[in-house]
């Protein structure tokens, strides 16, 4: 036979087996004259072999794509799970930090405040209101001007000066002792501390966070000592 019935060099194991079978049958037919297949049947088998190979290659590509997709999904799930775990850890860390802060504030009987410097809005906790005799719903949210109206006139100028020096960077923190008028009319000495916690995109101060601590008893004791000291010095 002069016709070449050889097929392409396929890599698939199934295609190789089928090709070898056809070649064996062709060789046997030439040598022994056994008519296992006609030429038309052999050509048909070769075409089927080629179609099978094409289909196998398509399946291989689909399998490769499927494996890549599964790998991507696995990586996404891994990163998603890692992100969720990290998020939960941060939430738990914040919760514990808030609990510790609440314990510290409760133990020290300290009030807190947050001031939006751009809008003037002030937000207080319950203890801040108690110090000057107001319920929280009556003072928070409030405005900085309302608090300034309660500050003793002799302390207002010094407080504003210290705050201005802190905002421009001359002082590391804002801290001031001042008198605030209680709802019942008497003056309460408070230690006010605060710091800038956020700034605008241009770098201007946006919000401050701070504390109020009632130091009235301490100031009374200091005043009593100042009154007693001259008498003791004269006695000595």
C-alpha positions as CSV (number, residue, x, y, z in Angstrom):
1,X,0.0,0.0,0.0
2,X,1.3,3.4,-0.9
3,X,-1.2,5.5,1.0
4,X,0.0,7.0,4.3
5,X,-2.5,6.4,7.0
6,X,-0.3,7.7,9.8
7,X,-1.8,10.1,12.2
8,X,-0.4,13.1,14.1
9,X,1.9,12.6,17.0
10,X,-0.7,12.8,19.8
11,X,0.3,13.0,23.4
12,X,-2.9,11.5,24.8
13,X,-2.5,7.9,25.9
14,X,-5.8,6.9,24.5
15,X,-5.0,8.5,21.1
16,X,-1.6,6.7,21.1
17,X,-3.2,3.3,21.7
18,X,-5.8,3.8,19.0
19,X,-3.1,5.0,16.5
20,X,-0.9,2.0,17.3
21,X,-3.9,-0.3,16.8
22,X,-4.7,1.1,13.4
23,X,-1.0,0.9,12.3
24,X,-0.9,-2.7,13.5
25,X,-4.0,-3.6,11.5
26,X,-2.7,-1.8,8.4
27,X,0.7,-3.7,8.7
28,X,-1.1,-7.0,9.1
29,X,-3.2,-6.4,6.1
30,X,-0.2,-5.6,4.0
31,X,1.8,-8.6,5.2
32,X,-0.9,-11.3,5.4
33,X,-3.5,-9.9,3.2
34,X,-6.2,-10.1,5.9
35,X,-9.0,-7.7,5.2
36,X,-9.7,-6.5,8.7
37,X,-10.7,-3.0,7.5
38,X,-11.3,-1.3,4.2
39,X,-9.5,1.9,3.3
40,X,-12.6,3.9,3.9
41,X,-13.0,2.3,7.4
42,X,-9.4,3.1,8.2
43,X,-9.8,6.7,7.1
44,X,-12.9,7.0,9.2
45,X,-11.0,5.7,12.2
46,X,-8.2,8.2,11.6
47,X,-10.8,11.0,11.4
48,X,-12.4,9.8,14.6
49,X,-9.0,9.7,16.2
50,X,-8.3,13.3,15.2
51,X,-11.8,14.4,16.5
52,X,-11.1,12.5,19.8
53,X,-7.8,14.3,20.1
54,X,-9.4,17.7,19.6
55,X,-12.0,16.9,22.1
56,X,-9.4,15.7,24.6
57,X,-7.4,18.8,24.1
58,X,-10.5,20.9,24.8
59,X,-11.2,18.9,27.9
60,X,-7.6,19.4,29.1
61,X,-8.0,23.1,28.6
62,X,-11.3,23.1,30.5
63,X,-9.7,21.0,33.2
64,X,-6.8,23.4,33.5
65,X,-9.1,26.4,33.7
66,X,-11.2,24.6,36.3
67,X,-8.2,23.8,38.4
68,X,-7.0,27.4,38.1
69,X,-10.5,28.7,39.1
70,X,-10.5,26.3,42.1
71,X,-7.1,27.5,43.1
72,X,-8.2,31.2,42.9
73,X,-11.4,30.4,44.9
74,X,-9.3,28.6,47.5
75,X,-6.9,31.6,47.7
76,X,-9.9,34.0,48.0
77,X,-11.4,31.9,50.7
78,X,-8.1,31.7,52.5
79,X,-7.7,35.5,52.3
80,X,-11.3,36.1,53.2
81,X,-11.0,33.8,56.2
82,X,-7.7,35.4,57.2
83,X,-9.4,38.9,56.9
84,X,-12.4,37.8,59.0
85,X,-10.1,36.3,61.7
86,X,-8.0,39.6,61.8
87,X,-11.2,41.6,61.9
88,X,-12.6,39.6,64.8
89,X,-9.3,39.9,66.6
90,X,-9.3,43.7,66.2
91,X,-12.9,43.9,67.3
92,X,-12.1,41.9,70.4
93,X,-9.0,44.0,71.1
94,X,-11.1,47.2,70.8
95,X,-13.8,45.7,73.1
96,X,-11.2,44.8,75.8
97,X,-9.6,48.3,75.4
98,X,-12.9,49.9,75.9
99,X,-13.7,47.8,78.9
100,X,-10.3,48.8,80.5
101,X,-11.0,52.4,79.7
102,X,-14.4,52.3,81.3
103,X,-13.0,50.7,84.4
104,X,-10.3,53.3,84.6
105,X,-12.7,56.2,84.2
106,X,-15.1,54.7,86.7
107,X,-12.3,54.1,89.3
108,X,-11.0,57.6,88.9
109,X,-14.5,59.2,88.7
110,X,-13.5,60.9,85.5
111,X,-15.6,62.5,82.8
112,X,-14.8,62.5,79.1
113,X,-15.5,64.9,76.3
114,X,-15.1,65.1,72.5
115,X,-15.0,68.4,70.7
116,X,-15.5,68.9,66.9
117,X,-13.3,72.0,66.5
118,X,-14.8,72.7,63.0
119,X,-18.5,72.7,64.1
120,X,-18.1,73.4,67.8
121,X,-20.1,70.3,68.8
122,X,-19.3,68.8,72.2
123,X,-20.1,65.2,73.3
124,X,-19.8,64.2,77.0
125,X,-20.2,61.1,79.0
126,X,-22.5,60.8,82.0
127,X,-19.8,61.6,84.6
128,X,-19.0,64.9,82.9
129,X,-22.6,66.0,83.4
130,X,-22.7,64.8,87.0
131,X,-19.7,66.9,87.9
132,X,-21.6,70.1,87.2
133,X,-25.1,68.8,88.1
134,X,-26.6,68.0,84.7
135,X,-28.1,64.9,83.1
136,X,-26.3,63.6,80.1
137,X,-29.3,64.2,77.8
138,X,-29.2,67.9,78.8
139,X,-25.6,68.5,77.9
140,X,-24.7,66.0,75.1
141,X,-24.4,66.8,72.3
142,X,-23.9,70.4,73.1
143,X,-21.8,73.3,71.9
144,X,-18.5,74.7,73.0
145,X,-20.0,78.1,73.6
146,X,-22.5,76.7,76.2
147,X,-19.6,75.3,78.2
148,X,-17.6,78.5,77.9
149,X,-20.5,80.4,79.4
150,X,-20.2,78.2,82.5
151,X,-16.4,78.7,82.9
152,X,-15.4,81.3,85.6
153,X,-14.4,84.6,83.9
154,X,-11.1,84.6,85.7
155,X,-10.2,81.2,84.3
156,X,-11.6,81.6,80.8
157,X,-8.7,83.7,79.4
158,X,-6.0,81.4,80.8
159,X,-7.8,78.3,79.4
160,X,-8.1,79.8,76.0
161,X,-4.5,80.8,76.0
162,X,-3.3,77.3,76.9
163,X,-5.6,75.8,74.3
164,X,-4.3,78.1,71.6
165,X,-0.7,77.3,72.5
166,X,-1.4,73.6,72.3
167,X,-3.1,73.8,68.9
168,X,-0.2,75.7,67.3
169,X,2.2,73.1,68.8
170,X,3.8,75.1,71.6
171,X,2.6,72.7,74.2
172,X,2.6,68.8,74.0
173,X,-0.9,68.5,75.5
174,X,-3.7,70.7,76.7
175,X,-4.2,70.8,80.5
176,X,-5.9,73.5,82.6
177,X,-7.5,73.9,86.0
178,X,-10.6,76.0,85.9
179,X,-13.9,76.6,87.7
180,X,-17.2,75.6,86.1
181,X,-20.5,76.7,87.5
182,X,-22.6,73.9,88.9
183,X,-26.3,73.7,88.1
184,X,-27.0,74.6,91.8
185,X,-25.0,77.8,91.5
186,X,-21.7,77.0,93.2
187,X,-18.3,76.7,91.5
188,X,-16.7,73.3,90.8
189,X,-12.9,73.0,90.2
190,X,-12.1,70.7,87.4
191,X,-8.9,69.5,85.8
192,X,-9.4,69.6,82.0
193,X,-7.0,67.6,79.8
194,X,-7.2,67.0,76.1
195,X,-5.4,66.2,72.8
196,X,-6.1,66.4,69.1
197,X,-7.1,63.0,67.7
198,X,-8.0,63.8,64.1
199,X,-7.1,66.5,61.5
200,X,-8.5,67.6,58.2
201,X,-6.8,66.7,54.9
202,X,-5.1,70.1,55.1
203,X,-3.7,69.4,58.5
204,X,-6.0,71.6,60.5
205,X,-7.3,70.2,63.9
206,X,-10.6,68.5,63.5
207,X,-11.5,66.8,66.8
208,X,-10.1,66.8,70.3
209,X,-10.7,64.2,73.0
210,X,-10.2,64.8,76.7
211,X,-11.2,64.3,80.3
212,X,-12.8,66.2,83.2
213,X,-11.7,65.4,86.7
214,X,-13.3,67.0,89.8
215,X,-10.5,68.5,91.9
216,X,-12.7,70.7,94.2
217,X,-11.6,68.9,97.4
218,X,-7.9,69.1,96.4
219,X,-8.3,72.9,95.8
220,X,-10.0,73.3,99.1
221,X,-7.2,71.5,100.9
222,X,-4.6,73.6,99.1
223,X,-6.5,76.8,100.1
224,X,-6.6,75.7,103.7
225,X,-2.9,74.9,103.7
226,X,-2.2,78.3,102.3
227,X,-4.2,79.9,105.1
228,X,-2.5,77.8,107.8
229,X,1.1,78.2,106.6
230,X,1.5,81.9,107.4
231,X,0.2,81.2,111.0
232,X,2.6,78.4,111.4
233,X,5.5,80.5,110.2
234,X,4.7,83.2,112.6
235,X,4.4,80.7,115.5
236,X,7.9,79.4,114.6
